[in-house]
């Protein structure tokens, strides 16, 4: 199926951020070096200013001020930025940037091809068609890709994670020449094992309940009744009940978090604002003169959606446009 423009932009954003995530430690843009016992930020050493206190020659008050300036304020600033964005637009970081979520979606697609389900825990298969009407791939041989992909991503994540803690070129040289230190081998083995199991069996659970960044974004978003949300034109419910020829709704089938996009906001707590449901609805209704039933809305339209009323109408100036 050809991707909607929105999804092409999102994939490019995910690829770019995944590359940044991988290259950041190589160029000392941000990492903590265990061998040098200090961090790097934008290629410069980042000390907490407590070395003299540790050596027994520093002033405790000065050290306390330095900890506030060089540790707590940067953490609070980054947290405030993420929470501020989430408060207004939802979990955009998760759906558009997060390296973990891009892995979740990749394994989802492979598992869908192998089993017809997003997860081994799903009870029902998704409809056998894509939103544009083309047959969906279904072949058990895709299991030959599912498991290697999960292990491969897990190993890549473990290696990148290690480069945030150890000198990156030392790590990559050790991998290439099989001369890794014992501690590095233990880290890579343990991290690859845990991440492989998580990617195969618990990736959705982690996004919903295990990721602190995601949970805090959801809390910030859920308390703002005017925040951007997927709005549903409820007065056209009969047009939407079974848009895939008696096999369910396209928006339900494509949601990577296995949510029901037509629900009110309080039941969409883990929504990542990926927009796949909106793109699917647009594709299914591409020849419908009344247009799609799902689109992003804000302000008063978002409040109506949460209250269970139609979020979209001809008078909604704050409703999002068609995709």
One Martini backbone bead per residue (centre of mass of N, CA, C, O) as a GRO file, in nm:
protein
  323
    1UNK     BB    1   0.096   0.036   0.022
    2UNK     BB    2   0.061   0.361  -0.010
    3UNK     BB    3   0.175   0.627   0.143
    4UNK     BB    4   0.094   0.880   0.312
    5UNK     BB    5   0.227   1.183   0.350
    6UNK     BB    6   0.232   1.182   0.658
    7UNK     BB    7   0.391   0.906   0.681
    8UNK     BB    8   0.642   0.993   0.528
    9UNK     BB    9   0.728   1.214   0.725
   10UNK     BB   10   0.746   1.030   0.974
   11UNK     BB   11   0.962   0.837   0.872
   12UNK     BB   12   1.179   1.053   0.832
   13UNK     BB   13   1.187   1.137   1.129
   14UNK     BB   14   1.267   0.859   1.242
   15UNK     BB   15   1.529   0.820   1.084
   16UNK     BB   16   1.671   1.077   1.180
   17UNK     BB   17   1.659   1.010   1.489
   18UNK     BB   18   1.802   0.738   1.477
   19UNK     BB   19   2.065   0.854   1.371
   20UNK     BB   20   2.112   1.046   1.609
   21UNK     BB   21   2.113   0.827   1.831
   22UNK     BB   22   2.369   0.682   1.707
   23UNK     BB   23   2.574   0.944   1.665
   24UNK     BB   24   2.603   1.106   1.926
   25UNK     BB   25   2.845   0.951   2.069
   26UNK     BB   26   3.059   0.979   1.840
   27UNK     BB   27   3.044   1.321   1.879
   28UNK     BB   28   2.984   1.412   2.174
   29UNK     BB   29   2.688   1.533   2.220
   30UNK     BB   30   2.585   1.285   2.422
   31UNK     BB   31   2.738   1.159   2.724
   32UNK     BB   32   2.869   0.902   2.948
   33UNK     BB   33   3.193   0.848   3.081
   34UNK     BB   34   3.324   0.596   3.275
   35UNK     BB   35   3.636   0.642   3.236
   36UNK     BB   36   3.615   0.974   3.295
   37UNK     BB   37   3.372   1.068   3.481
   38UNK     BB   38   3.201   1.219   3.246
   39UNK     BB   39   3.042   1.434   3.044
   40UNK     BB   40   2.893   1.511   2.722
   41UNK     BB   41   2.836   1.835   2.540
   42UNK     BB   42   2.886   1.934   2.241
   43UNK     BB   43   3.203   1.813   2.288
   44UNK     BB   44   3.195   1.894   2.588
   45UNK     BB   45   3.279   1.885   2.893
   46UNK     BB   46   3.063   1.767   3.174
   47UNK     BB   47   3.057   1.904   3.481
   48UNK     BB   48   2.945   1.936   3.825
   49UNK     BB   49   3.154   2.074   4.032
   50UNK     BB   50   3.277   1.826   4.259
   51UNK     BB   51   3.582   1.752   4.265
   52UNK     BB   52   3.685   1.912   4.513
   53UNK     BB   53   3.498   1.781   4.719
   54UNK     BB   54   3.602   1.492   4.678
   55UNK     BB   55   3.906   1.585   4.750
   56UNK     BB   56   3.860   1.793   5.013
   57UNK     BB   57   3.869   2.125   4.891
   58UNK     BB   58   3.578   2.204   4.889
   59UNK     BB   59   3.269   2.367   4.871
   60UNK     BB   60   2.953   2.274   4.947
   61UNK     BB   61   2.791   2.516   4.832
   62UNK     BB   62   2.916   2.516   4.551
   63UNK     BB   63   2.838   2.226   4.481
   64UNK     BB   64   2.532   2.264   4.505
   65UNK     BB   65   2.505   2.476   4.282
   66UNK     BB   66   2.627   2.304   4.054
   67UNK     BB   67   2.415   2.080   4.060
   68UNK     BB   68   2.181   2.263   3.985
   69UNK     BB   69   2.303   2.382   3.716
   70UNK     BB   70   2.428   2.088   3.581
   71UNK     BB   71   2.160   1.899   3.646
   72UNK     BB   72   1.866   1.992   3.727
   73UNK     BB   73   1.806   2.213   3.515
   74UNK     BB   74   1.842   2.044   3.254
   75UNK     BB   75   1.631   1.829   3.328
   76UNK     BB   76   1.392   2.024   3.369
   77UNK     BB   77   1.404   2.153   3.088
   78UNK     BB   78   1.357   1.898   2.919
   79UNK     BB   79   1.095   1.816   3.062
   80UNK     BB   80   0.933   2.075   2.998
   81UNK     BB   81   0.939   2.047   2.693
   82UNK     BB   82   0.798   1.772   2.669
   83UNK     BB   83   0.543   1.846   2.836
   84UNK     BB   84   0.456   2.092   2.670
   85UNK     BB   85   0.405   1.942   2.406
   86UNK     BB   86   0.207   1.730   2.523
   87UNK     BB   87  -0.013   1.925   2.630
   88UNK     BB   88  -0.086   2.019   2.324
   89UNK     BB   89  -0.007   1.735   2.126
   90UNK     BB   90   0.115   1.507   2.272
   91UNK     BB   91   0.293   1.206   2.174
   92UNK     BB   92   0.511   1.301   1.950
   93UNK     BB   93   0.771   1.166   2.025
   94UNK     BB   94   0.672   0.876   1.998
   95UNK     BB   95   0.545   0.887   1.695
   96UNK     BB   96   0.808   1.065   1.552
   97UNK     BB   97   1.098   0.969   1.718
   98UNK     BB   98   1.112   0.718   1.872
   99UNK     BB   99   1.312   0.440   1.850
  100UNK     BB  100   1.125   0.229   1.978
  101UNK     BB  101   0.867   0.277   1.803
  102UNK     BB  102   0.997   0.200   1.532
  103UNK     BB  103   1.037  -0.094   1.618
  104UNK     BB  104   0.749  -0.165   1.681
  105UNK     BB  105   0.642  -0.118   1.390
  106UNK     BB  106   0.824  -0.317   1.243
  107UNK     BB  107   0.733  -0.573   1.398
  108UNK     BB  108   0.438  -0.546   1.341
  109UNK     BB  109   0.453  -0.585   1.032
  110UNK     BB  110   0.580  -0.867   1.041
  111UNK     BB  111   0.361  -1.001   1.223
  112UNK     BB  112   0.125  -0.949   1.035
  113UNK     BB  113   0.239  -1.125   0.803
  114UNK     BB  114   0.257  -1.393   0.982
  115UNK     BB  115  -0.049  -1.361   1.161
  116UNK     BB  116  -0.251  -1.094   1.155
  117UNK     BB  117  -0.095  -0.963   1.406
  118UNK     BB  118   0.059  -0.741   1.628
  119UNK     BB  119   0.038  -0.979   1.844
  120UNK     BB  120   0.054  -1.273   2.026
  121UNK     BB  121  -0.196  -1.161   2.221
  122UNK     BB  122  -0.391  -1.151   2.011
  123UNK     BB  123  -0.711  -1.283   1.927
  124UNK     BB  124  -0.736  -1.118   1.658
  125UNK     BB  125  -0.745  -1.055   1.339
  126UNK     BB  126  -0.692  -0.866   1.089
  127UNK     BB  127  -0.778  -0.754   0.814
  128UNK     BB  128  -0.712  -0.872   0.468
  129UNK     BB  129  -0.688  -0.552   0.426
  130UNK     BB  130  -0.617  -0.264   0.309
  131UNK     BB  131  -0.736   0.057   0.292
  132UNK     BB  132  -0.705   0.041  -0.043
  133UNK     BB  133  -0.784  -0.290  -0.098
  134UNK     BB  134  -0.544  -0.447  -0.065
  135UNK     BB  135  -0.387  -0.719   0.002
  136UNK     BB  136  -0.270  -0.869   0.277
  137UNK     BB  137  -0.003  -0.996   0.414
  138UNK     BB  138   0.014  -1.370   0.442
  139UNK     BB  139   0.296  -1.538   0.601
  140UNK     BB  140   0.473  -1.759   0.799
  141UNK     BB  141   0.764  -1.692   0.685
  142UNK     BB  142   0.798  -1.419   0.847
  143UNK     BB  143   0.925  -1.548   1.100
  144UNK     BB  144   1.218  -1.536   0.971
  145UNK     BB  145   1.211  -1.212   1.046
  146UNK     BB  146   1.111  -1.147   1.328
  147UNK     BB  147   1.335  -1.263   1.513
  148UNK     BB  148   1.589  -1.134   1.383
  149UNK     BB  149   1.489  -0.842   1.414
  150UNK     BB  150   1.471  -0.835   1.721
  151UNK     BB  151   1.767  -0.912   1.773
  152UNK     BB  152   1.900  -0.694   1.601
  153UNK     BB  153   1.782  -0.448   1.749
  154UNK     BB  154   1.885  -0.526   2.028
  155UNK     BB  155   2.186  -0.517   1.959
  156UNK     BB  156   2.195  -0.228   1.856
  157UNK     BB  157   2.098  -0.100   2.120
  158UNK     BB  158   2.325  -0.210   2.298
  159UNK     BB  159   2.558  -0.073   2.152
  160UNK     BB  160   2.461   0.217   2.173
  161UNK     BB  161   2.435   0.219   2.481
  162UNK     BB  162   2.740   0.167   2.531
  163UNK     BB  163   2.838   0.439   2.385
  164UNK     BB  164   2.717   0.618   2.627
  165UNK     BB  165   2.954   0.485   2.840
  166UNK     BB  166   3.166   0.434   2.622
  167UNK     BB  167   3.399   0.451   2.402
  168UNK     BB  168   3.295   0.414   2.085
  169UNK     BB  169   3.558   0.320   1.931
  170UNK     BB  170   3.619   0.094   2.127
  171UNK     BB  171   3.366  -0.072   2.077
  172UNK     BB  172   3.385  -0.109   1.764
  173UNK     BB  173   3.666  -0.234   1.770
  174UNK     BB  174   3.594  -0.475   1.950
  175UNK     BB  175   3.389  -0.597   1.754
  176UNK     BB  176   3.578  -0.625   1.499
  177UNK     BB  177   3.818  -0.787   1.691
  178UNK     BB  178   3.723  -0.943   1.946
  179UNK     BB  179   3.810  -0.719   2.216
  180UNK     BB  180   3.624  -0.716   2.441
  181UNK     BB  181   3.532  -0.662   2.736
  182UNK     BB  182   3.381  -0.830   2.980
  183UNK     BB  183   3.170  -0.612   3.057
  184UNK     BB  184   3.071  -0.565   2.765
  185UNK     BB  185   2.967  -0.851   2.712
  186UNK     BB  186   2.763  -0.860   2.940
  187UNK     BB  187   2.595  -0.619   2.851
  188UNK     BB  188   2.519  -0.719   2.564
  189UNK     BB  189   2.386  -0.983   2.647
  190UNK     BB  190   2.171  -0.875   2.841
  191UNK     BB  191   2.041  -0.658   2.660
  192UNK     BB  192   1.966  -0.841   2.420
  193UNK     BB  193   1.781  -1.033   2.574
  194UNK     BB  194   1.577  -0.833   2.693
  195UNK     BB  195   1.501  -0.685   2.424
  196UNK     BB  196   1.403  -0.929   2.266
  197UNK     BB  197   1.166  -0.997   2.455
  198UNK     BB  198   1.031  -0.721   2.436
  199UNK     BB  199   0.990  -0.708   2.125
  200UNK     BB  200   0.819  -0.982   2.112
  201UNK     BB  201   0.615  -0.952   2.398
  202UNK     BB  202   0.634  -0.618   2.533
  203UNK     BB  203   0.623  -0.347   2.364
  204UNK     BB  204   0.339  -0.229   2.436
  205UNK     BB  205   0.363  -0.236   2.743
  206UNK     BB  206   0.599  -0.043   2.762
  207UNK     BB  207   0.464   0.205   2.629
  208UNK     BB  208   0.226   0.217   2.842
  209UNK     BB  209   0.391   0.132   3.144
  210UNK     BB  210   0.735   0.159   3.121
  211UNK     BB  211   0.751   0.456   3.008
  212UNK     BB  212   0.815   0.754   3.145
  213UNK     BB  213   0.795   0.949   2.908
  214UNK     BB  214   0.517   0.855   2.808
  215UNK     BB  215   0.349   0.890   3.069
  216UNK     BB  216   0.397   1.195   3.114
  217UNK     BB  217   0.272   1.279   2.847
  218UNK     BB  218  -0.011   1.164   2.900
  219UNK     BB  219  -0.078   1.330   3.151
  220UNK     BB  220  -0.049   1.608   3.018
  221UNK     BB  221  -0.266   1.556   2.793
  222UNK     BB  222  -0.523   1.463   2.962
  223UNK     BB  223  -0.563   1.749   3.121
  224UNK     BB  224  -0.602   1.873   2.830
  225UNK     BB  225  -0.901   1.935   2.668
  226UNK     BB  226  -0.754   2.111   2.413
  227UNK     BB  227  -0.595   1.907   2.295
  228UNK     BB  228  -0.473   1.722   2.066
  229UNK     BB  229  -0.698   1.509   1.874
  230UNK     BB  230  -0.879   1.246   1.767
  231UNK     BB  231  -1.146   1.303   1.564
  232UNK     BB  232  -1.506   1.219   1.553
  233UNK     BB  233  -1.783   1.172   1.334
  234UNK     BB  234  -2.060   1.057   1.490
  235UNK     BB  235  -2.300   1.112   1.284
  236UNK     BB  236  -2.130   0.884   1.090
  237UNK     BB  237  -2.126   0.590   1.210
  238UNK     BB  238  -2.249   0.410   0.978
  239UNK     BB  239  -1.995   0.464   0.784
  240UNK     BB  240  -1.779   0.320   1.009
  241UNK     BB  241  -1.837   0.030   1.124
  242UNK     BB  242  -1.751  -0.124   0.818
  243UNK     BB  243  -1.516  -0.037   0.590
  244UNK     BB  244  -1.401  -0.356   0.544
  245UNK     BB  245  -1.624  -0.544   0.442
  246UNK     BB  246  -1.703  -0.678   0.737
  247UNK     BB  247  -1.384  -0.639   0.884
  248UNK     BB  248  -1.402  -0.365   0.998
  249UNK     BB  249  -1.168  -0.110   1.082
  250UNK     BB  250  -0.899   0.062   0.972
  251UNK     BB  251  -0.813   0.214   1.231
  252UNK     BB  252  -0.787  -0.038   1.413
  253UNK     BB  253  -0.580  -0.201   1.232
  254UNK     BB  254  -0.330   0.030   1.237
  255UNK     BB  255  -0.283   0.054   1.530
  256UNK     BB  256   0.018   0.015   1.709
  257UNK     BB  257  -0.136   0.024   2.010
  258UNK     BB  258  -0.420  -0.114   2.008
  259UNK     BB  259  -0.648   0.088   1.952
  260UNK     BB  260  -0.955   0.296   1.956
  261UNK     BB  261  -0.983   0.586   1.778
  262UNK     BB  262  -1.309   0.644   1.843
  263UNK     BB  263  -1.255   0.711   2.110
  264UNK     BB  264  -1.230   0.870   2.375
  265UNK     BB  265  -0.965   1.011   2.530
  266UNK     BB  266  -0.961   0.839   2.804
  267UNK     BB  267  -0.912   0.571   2.602
  268UNK     BB  268  -0.626   0.725   2.475
  269UNK     BB  269  -0.367   0.746   2.661
  270UNK     BB  270  -0.146   0.591   2.448
  271UNK     BB  271  -0.139   0.790   2.236
  272UNK     BB  272   0.107   0.891   1.966
  273UNK     BB  273   0.023   1.062   1.713
  274UNK     BB  274   0.076   0.911   1.426
  275UNK     BB  275  -0.191   0.903   1.217
  276UNK     BB  276  -0.284   0.626   1.092
  277UNK     BB  277  -0.592   0.647   1.121
  278UNK     BB  278  -0.623   0.900   0.942
  279UNK     BB  279  -0.497   0.781   0.684
  280UNK     BB  280  -0.692   0.542   0.658
  281UNK     BB  281  -0.954   0.707   0.642
  282UNK     BB  282  -0.873   0.866   0.391
  283UNK     BB  283  -0.839   0.620   0.203
  284UNK     BB  284  -1.124   0.492   0.229
  285UNK     BB  285  -1.255   0.805   0.165
  286UNK     BB  286  -1.153   0.913  -0.120
  287UNK     BB  287  -1.466   0.879  -0.264
  288UNK     BB  288  -1.602   1.050  -0.046
  289UNK     BB  289  -1.786   1.339  -0.034
  290UNK     BB  290  -1.763   1.362   0.298
  291UNK     BB  291  -1.521   1.221   0.378
  292UNK     BB  292  -1.365   1.194   0.654
  293UNK     BB  293  -1.389   1.101   1.019
  294UNK     BB  294  -1.083   1.158   1.074
  295UNK     BB  295  -0.914   1.409   1.283
  296UNK     BB  296  -0.750   1.663   1.394
  297UNK     BB  297  -0.816   1.832   1.708
  298UNK     BB  298  -0.908   2.136   1.890
  299UNK     BB  299  -1.031   2.266   2.154
  300UNK     BB  300  -1.364   2.254   2.126
  301UNK     BB  301  -1.354   1.990   1.962
  302UNK     BB  302  -1.204   1.827   2.180
  303UNK     BB  303  -1.420   1.856   2.400
  304UNK     BB  304  -1.648   1.713   2.247
  305UNK     BB  305  -1.507   1.444   2.213
  306UNK     BB  306  -1.487   1.382   2.523
  307UNK     BB  307  -1.812   1.407   2.560
  308UNK     BB  308  -1.930   1.243   2.287
  309UNK     BB  309  -1.928   1.431   2.056
  310UNK     BB  310  -1.899   1.577   1.776
  311UNK     BB  311  -1.586   1.701   1.652
  312UNK     BB  312  -1.723   1.759   1.368
  313UNK     BB  313  -1.776   2.051   1.159
  314UNK     BB  314  -1.848   2.322   0.955
  315UNK     BB  315  -1.776   2.530   1.217
  316UNK     BB  316  -1.482   2.428   1.258
  317UNK     BB  317  -1.188   2.611   1.293
  318UNK     BB  318  -1.012   2.388   1.480
  319UNK     BB  319  -1.000   2.186   1.269
  320UNK     BB  320  -0.847   1.966   1.101
  321UNK     BB  321  -0.733   1.875   0.817
  322UNK     BB  322  -0.686   1.705   0.552
  323UNK     BB  323  -0.468   1.440   0.429
   0.00000   0.00000   0.00000
